[in-house]
Amino acid sequence: MKTTKKRLIPRPGIETIKAYKGGKPIEEVQRELGISNIIKLASNENPLGASPLALLAIKESATKVNLYPDGSAYYLKADLAKHLDVTEDHLILTNGSNEVLTLVGDTYLGPGDEVIYSEGAFVVYGLVAKIAGATPVVVPMQNDIHHLSSMATAITDKTKVIFIANPNNPTGTMVTAAETAQFMAMVPENVLVIFDEAYYEYVTHPDYSQTLPYVMEERNFIITRTFSKIYGLAGLRIGYGIAPTSIISTMDAVRQPFNCNAVAQAAARAALKDTDFVEKSKELNEIGKSFLYNAFDKLGLRYIKSEGNFIMFFVNQSGAKLVEAMIEKGVIVREMKDYGYPNAIRVTIGTPNQNERFIEVLTSLV
Ligand SMILES: *Cc1c(COP(=O)(O)O)cnc(C)c1O
């Protein structure tokens, strides 16, 4: 590693963090391989693009980008409050819902605090804990699902925060309402529980937990949701947290004053109104899910049933190698070694054409 003349030492814990490995831009892969019709099913993006209403709002707001955004996200917050049936002071708007997670670290965590999350959970939870110098406590999953009772058992008097992704990425599994209720009864009142619901709008399972009551009961509880997935605005970076007013006002003081850009705020307002687009996205996801389950069955590949817009499946070889081979044939999917699954791949559910192409390429390689 190159260093400056006098090497700067980061805070304790920082050097244990590995940089997030994103894929190359599609354009670059196309150039390298000399092909032009690459499909990317690697980041759980909406294959329909964004709502036409959002695209229009983006164009209109683009004429005003010389102005700073509304730092309070006044109108978007009002729309969301109505949509969720909460008051504005239960909401914080952020630069992607990931920023709610980092704000939790910036606001509540420090050395000595323990942060509980599940093995095979979203990578950002560990990142937040390590940046803050807190101690990650990683609890094993059971059947590829967060095991809430083990997570509750891992609580000590040092536990400050518990992160739960529901449904989880990359496994696509969810915890039920009953499991959540049992868990919340075991969690001491002083521990902050975060339910990351990035895929909330995709869930179809009847036993999915509705977590808003925990916020309304003034538990130390934060729900995170996003415009990156079903609303198709991942590139604009906008998400939000729902929490008791005292938590919101504390985190509001910590966030950057202009954390949500003006174009993103305008697009999110329009996307929220376009219920047709959300419905269509959900329908397409269900159709694609059945198609892919069926195709995996035919190929004899094990997969995990998903409540999100992606499916994790298992192959009889290195997932990383197979992903490499698939990319060479123009289909980008994600290897799962970093999540503890060396023989698994995660595929985002695409359009019917994309799903067929993905299965064609997969079939030629397994
Ligand atoms: C995609 C995803 C998010 C969304 O992050 P944004 O910052 O809102 O784009 C959050 N949590 C999980 C588990 C995800 O998979």
The ligand as a Tripos MOL2 file, in Angstrom:
@<TRIPOS>MOLECULE
LIG
   15    15     1     0     0
SMALL
NO_CHARGES

@<TRIPOS>ATOM
      1 C1        -31.0800   -2.0590   -1.6670 C.3       1 LIG1
      2 C2        -31.1220   -2.0990   -0.1990 C.ar      1 LIG1
      3 C3        -31.2340   -0.9210    0.5310 C.ar      1 LIG1
      4 C4        -31.4430    0.3710   -0.1820 C.3       1 LIG1
      5 O1        -30.4330    1.2480   -0.0290 O.3       1 LIG1
      6 P1        -30.6280    2.7180   -0.5830 P.3       1 LIG1
      7 O2        -29.5540    3.4500    0.1220 O.co2     1 LIG1
      8 O3        -31.9970    3.1690   -0.1780 O.co2     1 LIG1
      9 O4        -30.4690    2.6600   -2.0610 O.co2     1 LIG1
     10 C5        -31.2750   -0.9890    1.9020 C.ar      1 LIG1
     11 N1        -31.2350   -2.1730    2.5420 N.ar      1 LIG1
     12 C6        -31.1550   -3.3290    1.8690 C.ar      1 LIG1
     13 C7        -31.1680   -4.6110    2.6090 C.3       1 LIG1
     14 C8        -31.0760   -3.3200    0.4780 C.ar      1 LIG1
     15 O5        -30.9600   -4.4560   -0.1930 O.3       1 LIG1
@<TRIPOS>BOND
     1     1     2 1
     2     2     3 ar
     3     2    14 ar
     4     3     4 1
     5     3    10 ar
     6     4     5 1
     7     5     6 1
     8     6     7 2
     9     6     8 1
    10     6     9 1
    11    10    11 ar
    12    11    12 ar
    13    12    13 1
    14    12    14 ar
    15    14    15 1
@<TRIPOS>SUBSTRUCTURE
     1 LIG1         1 GROUP 0 **** ****
